[in-house]
Each structure stands twice: as C-alpha cells, then as structure tokens.
Amino acid sequence: MEFGLHTFGDATNGSSNQLLDDAQVLRNVLEQAVLADSLGVDCFGVGEHHREDFVISAPETMLAGIATRTEKIRLNSAVTVLSTDDPVRVYQRFATIDALSNGRAEPILGRGSFTESYPLFGFELKDYDELFEDRLQIFSQLRDGAPVTWQGRTRSPLQNQVVYPRLERPQMKSWVGVGGSQESVIRAARYDFPLMLAIIGGSPTRFTSFIDQYQNSRKQFNLPVGEVAIHCPGHIAETDEKAKQTVWPHLQGMYAKIGRERGWPPMRYDQFQFGTSPDGAMFIGSPDTVARKIVDVTNLLGVDRFDMKYSNGTMPHEDCMDSIKLFATEVIPRVRELREE
C-alpha cells in the first residue's frame, strides 16, 4: 500500500485569522513537503489553479523547489492542466524535476475542474476535449524520451522531434487524473496511463464502475491490468470531534465560494457529517477512524494507493502540519496493521 499527500496551496489564515500573503503560503507548502518526506510518506502532489483561493499556479516550479529539499518522496502534480499547456513544455519541466530529484517526478495530467486557465492562456472552452486528447497523445510519446511524430489541429506538428533534457530512466511514470468522466477513463486506458481518481464528494462506491471501465478498456486495447489510485479530501486530529471542529468552518467557506460561482447551495452540516461518515468521501477524524476508512474504501475499490488532500480552504498551516504528522506516524502504520490482520 502506498500513501500520498496533496495540496492546492489553499490560501490560508495566519495567527490573526487573516489570509497570509501568497508568498508565505508557498513557503509553507515547501515546509509541509519537507515534513512529509522526513516522515516517510511515499508521494507529495501540488495542484495547478489560477484563482485567488489556491495560490499554486506553477506546480512544476513548486516541485522543483521541493525536489532540492527532499530525498525520497515522489513528486506529483495534482493535477497539471494539460489542456491549456503545451505538452512539450510540460515534459521539459518535469524532465528537469526528474533530474533534480534523481528520478522522483510523476506528473498527474488532467483537464482541470476549473476553467480560469482557458481565457488566461487564450484557449476556447468549447475545445476542452480536443485539446486534452491531442496533448495527452503527444505526452504519451514524450514520457518515453523517444523522438516524437504527431500531427493534429490544436498545435503545430512534430516530426521525429527529440525533446530535451533527456531522461536518465526508460520512462517517466505519468498518471491521468479523472474526476468522473468516462471519456477520460477510456482515454487513460488507451494511452496506457495509470489512473488517479479524484473522489471528492458522494460515496466512493460509485467509482467502482469507473475502475471496471478502465480495466475492461485496457483489456480491449490488449494492455495488462492498470494501476489505480484515489485522491480524497481529509484531515486528521487526535479525536473525531476535534478533526471535524477544526476543518468544518474552512471547508464550509471554501465550498460556499465555489458554490456561489457554480450555482450550488451552501454546504449544510448534515452534508458534511455524511461526507465524514463511513459512506462519504471525506477522510476526517482520528487516526484510527481514518485508517479504518482507508482500509474499507481501498479494499472495496481494489486500489493500492491512497492520496489525501490535507489542505482545506483557509485552515492554518499549523493544522496542516499536525495532520501530516498524524497521517504519517499513526494512520499509515495503522492501515498496514489492519490490512495484515
């Protein structure tokens, strides 16, 4: 079983309950990654956004900084919005991280759940699917470090193009991140990418059909069984009640802001309670509660990697650090113990 931690660099409150400067949030993320590495967590991921509530807009730059301060932890983007980036440049940036980290770069590529990058970088939202299809097709060749030949509508053609820097290993392991799109699941299978499922709401049981579809698609493409991981929100404290009390006002505020933009009603506390229940998608509670839920959900879905998004809206840096410590020192050992039983 492997374990990872993810953050979007959520804009967080300081000691005076006022938002910290973006620069300080970025420095805090670096310290969170260093802590996770020192405690033996397998993976650390940072997501790309272009909005005021998440301050990481350049995940590869953030990961390059983390690479120079860590030793073993594998470095993910969670996710890189490939639709509105150039796949060659994405590859080059991750190949650089791979060199700096001695082979620890693992991009997670996705279409993104927010749309701010489209007008920011001059793309049309109506081209959402075609952009991702073309770019993923190109990246599927780039990750091997071999010359690339490609032609399509959304980018200039490539003819036997060698891209630098060259990798020191045969292939840079790269994932496709999916939030609930059947087309993206099939696409990940077609191009032979491991699948990262973002389970951020509802019941995790509904994702069994996506995993079945992924594995069935791989079989149709004459590929072996593929690797699947899950990404879920969470927070850990000494007791269930403390964990809920700590995270609730920050989650409520975050979902209220996003909800106003998308026409959702505010999150009610009973919805939050369901999310933290055994049937919900939030891994919030004491170490034992979270560990048991991880075992139940990963066994149900048949996956061997669990990544927790430990940052939750404006929740302060100190609470994030405490959650990381408990995740690494108590949850992970407890999960392994329960799985052995």
GILINFEN-V107730 format. One record per pair of residues at least 24 apart in sequence whose C-alpha atoms are under 8 Angstrom apart, sorted by the first residue. I is the first residue (numbers start at 1). J is the second residue. D is the distance in whole Angstrom. If there is no record, write none. Layout:
# GILINFEN-V107730
I | J | D
I | J | D
This chain:
# GILINFEN-V107730
1 | 304 | 5
1 | 305 | 6
1 | 306 | 8
1 | 336 | 7
2 | 42 | 6
2 | 304 | 6
2 | 305 | 5
2 | 306 | 6
3 | 41 | 6
3 | 42 | 5
3 | 43 | 6
3 | 305 | 6
3 | 306 | 5
3 | 307 | 6
3 | 332 | 7
4 | 41 | 6
4 | 42 | 6
4 | 43 | 4
4 | 44 | 6
4 | 45 | 7
4 | 305 | 8
4 | 306 | 6
4 | 307 | 4
4 | 308 | 6
5 | 36 | 8
5 | 41 | 8
5 | 43 | 6
5 | 44 | 5
5 | 45 | 6
5 | 307 | 5
5 | 308 | 5
5 | 309 | 6
5 | 310 | 7
6 | 44 | 6
6 | 45 | 4
6 | 46 | 6
6 | 47 | 8
6 | 78 | 7
6 | 307 | 7
6 | 308 | 6
6 | 309 | 4
6 | 310 | 6
6 | 311 | 8
7 | 45 | 6
7 | 46 | 5
7 | 47 | 6
7 | 78 | 8
7 | 309 | 5
7 | 310 | 6
7 | 311 | 5
8 | 46 | 5
8 | 47 | 5
8 | 48 | 7
8 | 49 | 7
8 | 54 | 6
8 | 55 | 7
8 | 56 | 6
8 | 78 | 8
8 | 311 | 7
9 | 46 | 7
9 | 47 | 8
9 | 54 | 5
9 | 55 | 5
9 | 56 | 5
9 | 311 | 7
10 | 53 | 6
10 | 54 | 4
10 | 55 | 6
10 | 311 | 6
10 | 312 | 7
10 | 313 | 5
10 | 314 | 7
11 | 52 | 7
11 | 53 | 5
11 | 54 | 5
11 | 55 | 6
11 | 313 | 7
11 | 314 | 6
12 | 313 | 7
12 | 314 | 4
12 | 315 | 6
12 | 316 | 5
12 | 317 | 7
13 | 314 | 5
13 | 315 | 6
13 | 316 | 5
13 | 317 | 8
14 | 316 | 6
14 | 317 | 8
15 | 316 | 8
19 | 314 | 7
22 | 55 | 6
25 | 55 | 7
26 | 55 | 7
26 | 56 | 7
26 | 62 | 8
28 | 317 | 7
30 | 62 | 8
30 | 65 | 8
30 | 66 | 6
32 | 320 | 8
32 | 321 | 6
32 | 324 | 8
33 | 66 | 7
33 | 70 | 8
34 | 66 | 7
34 | 69 | 7
34 | 70 | 6
35 | 321 | 8
35 | 324 | 8
35 | 325 | 8
36 | 73 | 8
36 | 324 | 7
36 | 325 | 8
36 | 328 | 7
37 | 70 | 6
37 | 71 | 7
37 | 72 | 6
37 | 73 | 5
38 | 70 | 8
39 | 325 | 7
39 | 328 | 6
39 | 329 | 7
40 | 72 | 8
40 | 73 | 7
40 | 328 | 7
41 | 73 | 6
41 | 328 | 6
42 | 72 | 8
42 | 73 | 5
42 | 74 | 6
43 | 73 | 5
43 | 74 | 4
43 | 75 | 6
43 | 76 | 7
44 | 73 | 7
44 | 74 | 6
44 | 75 | 5
44 | 76 | 6
45 | 75 | 6
45 | 76 | 4
45 | 77 | 5
45 | 78 | 5
46 | 76 | 7
46 | 77 | 5
46 | 78 | 5
46 | 79 | 7
47 | 77 | 5
47 | 78 | 4
47 | 79 | 5
47 | 80 | 7
48 | 77 | 7
48 | 78 | 7
48 | 79 | 6
48 | 80 | 6
48 | 81 | 7
49 | 114 | 8
49 | 116 | 8
49 | 117 | 8
50 | 116 | 6
50 | 117 | 6
51 | 116 | 7
53 | 313 | 7
60 | 93 | 6
60 | 94 | 7
60 | 97 | 7
63 | 97 | 7
64 | 96 | 8
64 | 97 | 5
64 | 100 | 7
64 | 101 | 8
67 | 97 | 7
67 | 100 | 6
67 | 101 | 5
68 | 100 | 7
68 | 101 | 7
70 | 101 | 8
71 | 101 | 7
72 | 104 | 8
73 | 104 | 7
74 | 104 | 5
74 | 105 | 6
74 | 106 | 7
75 | 104 | 6
75 | 105 | 5
75 | 106 | 6
75 | 107 | 8
76 | 105 | 6
76 | 106 | 5
76 | 107 | 5
76 | 108 | 6
77 | 106 | 7
77 | 107 | 5
77 | 108 | 5
77 | 109 | 8
78 | 107 | 8
78 | 108 | 6
78 | 109 | 8
78 | 177 | 8
79 | 107 | 8
79 | 108 | 5
79 | 109 | 6
79 | 110 | 6
79 | 112 | 7
79 | 177 | 7
80 | 107 | 7
80 | 108 | 6
80 | 109 | 5
80 | 110 | 6
80 | 112 | 8
81 | 109 | 6
81 | 110 | 5
81 | 111 | 5
81 | 112 | 5
82 | 109 | 6
82 | 110 | 6
82 | 111 | 6
82 | 132 | 6
82 | 135 | 7
82 | 136 | 7
83 | 110 | 7
83 | 111 | 6
83 | 128 | 7
83 | 131 | 5
83 | 132 | 4
83 | 135 | 7
84 | 117 | 6
84 | 118 | 6
84 | 121 | 7
84 | 123 | 7
84 | 131 | 7
86 | 135 | 7
87 | 135 | 6
87 | 136 | 8
87 | 138 | 7
87 | 139 | 6
88 | 138 | 8
88 | 139 | 7
88 | 142 | 7
88 | 163 | 7
91 | 139 | 7
91 | 142 | 7
91 | 143 | 7
92 | 163 | 7
92 | 164 | 6
92 | 165 | 6
95 | 164 | 8
95 | 165 | 6
95 | 166 | 7
95 | 167 | 6
95 | 172 | 8
96 | 165 | 7
98 | 167 | 8
99 | 167 | 8
99 | 168 | 8
103 | 168 | 8
103 | 169 | 7
103 | 172 | 8
105 | 172 | 7
105 | 173 | 8
106 | 172 | 7
106 | 173 | 5
106 | 174 | 5
106 | 175 | 7
107 | 173 | 7
107 | 174 | 5
107 | 175 | 6
108 | 174 | 6
108 | 175 | 4
108 | 176 | 5
108 | 177 | 6
108 | 196 | 8
109 | 174 | 7
109 | 175 | 6
109 | 176 | 5
109 | 177 | 6
110 | 176 | 6
110 | 177 | 5
110 | 178 | 7
113 | 179 | 8
130 | 154 | 8
133 | 187 | 8
136 | 191 | 8
137 | 191 | 7
140 | 191 | 6
143 | 171 | 6
143 | 172 | 5
143 | 173 | 7
143 | 174 | 7
144 | 170 | 6
144 | 171 | 4
144 | 172 | 7
145 | 170 | 7
145 | 171 | 7
180 | 210 | 8
182 | 210 | 7
182 | 213 | 8
185 | 210 | 7
185 | 213 | 7
185 | 214 | 6
186 | 213 | 7
186 | 214 | 6
186 | 217 | 6
188 | 214 | 8
189 | 214 | 6
189 | 215 | 7
189 | 217 | 6
189 | 218 | 5
189 | 221 | 8
189 | 226 | 8
190 | 217 | 7
190 | 218 | 7
190 | 221 | 6
192 | 218 | 8
192 | 223 | 7
192 | 226 | 8
193 | 226 | 8
194 | 226 | 6
194 | 227 | 5
194 | 228 | 6
195 | 226 | 8
195 | 227 | 6
195 | 228 | 5
195 | 229 | 6
196 | 228 | 6
196 | 229 | 5
196 | 230 | 5
196 | 231 | 7
197 | 228 | 7
197 | 229 | 6
197 | 230 | 5
197 | 231 | 6
198 | 230 | 6
198 | 231 | 5
198 | 232 | 6
199 | 230 | 7
199 | 231 | 6
199 | 232 | 5
199 | 233 | 8
199 | 281 | 6
200 | 231 | 8
200 | 232 | 6
200 | 233 | 6
200 | 281 | 6
200 | 282 | 7
201 | 275 | 7
201 | 280 | 7
201 | 281 | 5
201 | 282 | 7
202 | 275 | 7
202 | 280 | 6
202 | 281 | 6
203 | 279 | 6
203 | 280 | 5
203 | 281 | 6
204 | 279 | 7
204 | 280 | 7
204 | 281 | 6
204 | 297 | 7
205 | 297 | 8
205 | 300 | 7
205 | 301 | 7
207 | 301 | 8
208 | 301 | 6
211 | 301 | 8
227 | 303 | 8
228 | 303 | 6
228 | 304 | 7
228 | 305 | 7
229 | 303 | 6
229 | 304 | 7
229 | 305 | 5
229 | 306 | 6
229 | 307 | 7
230 | 303 | 8
230 | 305 | 7
230 | 306 | 5
230 | 307 | 6
231 | 306 | 6
231 | 307 | 5
231 | 308 | 6
231 | 309 | 7
232 | 281 | 6
232 | 282 | 6
232 | 283 | 7
232 | 306 | 8
232 | 307 | 6
232 | 308 | 5
232 | 309 | 6
233 | 281 | 7
233 | 282 | 5
233 | 283 | 6
233 | 284 | 8
233 | 308 | 6
233 | 309 | 5
233 | 310 | 6
233 | 311 | 8
233 | 312 | 8
234 | 282 | 5
234 | 283 | 4
234 | 284 | 5
234 | 308 | 6
234 | 309 | 6
234 | 310 | 5
234 | 311 | 8
234 | 312 | 8
235 | 283 | 6
235 | 284 | 5
235 | 285 | 7
235 | 310 | 6
235 | 311 | 8
235 | 312 | 8
235 | 320 | 8
235 | 323 | 6
236 | 283 | 8
236 | 284 | 6
236 | 285 | 5
236 | 286 | 6
236 | 287 | 6
236 | 290 | 7
236 | 322 | 8
236 | 323 | 5
236 | 324 | 8
236 | 326 | 7
236 | 327 | 7
237 | 285 | 6
237 | 286 | 5
237 | 287 | 7
237 | 322 | 7
237 | 323 | 6
237 | 326 | 7
238 | 285 | 8
238 | 286 | 5
238 | 287 | 7
239 | 285 | 6
239 | 286 | 4
239 | 287 | 8
240 | 284 | 7
240 | 285 | 4
240 | 286 | 5
240 | 289 | 7
241 | 285 | 7
242 | 285 | 8
243 | 284 | 6
243 | 285 | 5
243 | 286 | 7
244 | 284 | 7
244 | 285 | 7
246 | 315 | 8
247 | 312 | 7
247 | 315 | 7
248 | 272 | 8
250 | 312 | 6
250 | 313 | 5
250 | 314 | 5
250 | 315 | 6
251 | 312 | 6
251 | 313 | 6
251 | 314 | 8
253 | 313 | 7
254 | 312 | 8
254 | 313 | 5
254 | 314 | 8
283 | 308 | 8
287 | 326 | 7
287 | 327 | 7
287 | 330 | 6
287 | 331 | 5
287 | 334 | 8
288 | 330 | 8
288 | 331 | 7
288 | 334 | 7
290 | 331 | 7
291 | 331 | 5
291 | 332 | 7
291 | 334 | 6
291 | 335 | 5
292 | 335 | 7
292 | 338 | 8
294 | 335 | 7
295 | 335 | 6
295 | 338 | 7
295 | 339 | 7
